[in-house]
Amino acid sequence: MNALHIISKIPATDRLLRWGAIALLVWLVVLVIGAGAQSLHNTGKAAAAIREYQRLKADAAQPRREADETIQKLQRNNLFVAPPSRTQLPQTVAILGDSVLVGDQWYREGQEVQGYLITQVGPDSVRVVRDGQEHRLVPFDVEVNYGRAAASGPAGGRGRDTREGQRGPRGGRGG
């Protein structure tokens, strides 16, 4: 305490302490005036912000027609959900008389296989109906064309020439 009293008796130190106290008071006054000016400047802004928030909240609560259409479009074309798969036609493995082999089960006319009703079992195809649509099933998707077998022979449609006396490429008799 004695040291502080001795330092305060020095005229330069006394002047420094006085100016320091005055600067501190000026700084505090500036802070108080700045805070007051800030509060005066923002008086209507809080009420305006509250009104804007309530308006946005009311807008968000109302359903929009365009948004519903957009949502429905996105639901139809969703990239993350696969489209519903169409049911596969039963694969016929074999036909024997009036029965058809599908998978490892034999079926006859009038029976149902994988949701399809068998309406006709023919010698080379099976007719099935589902939801009013008729489909023709062929074992292994191979069709037999009985009437056109001679026209499309193994030589690409060319039959073997069996005429007598035709000469071969070397001038000799064919054969």
Order of alpha helices (4+ residues) and beta strands (2+ residues): alpha-alpha-alpha-alpha-beta-beta-beta-beta-beta-beta-beta
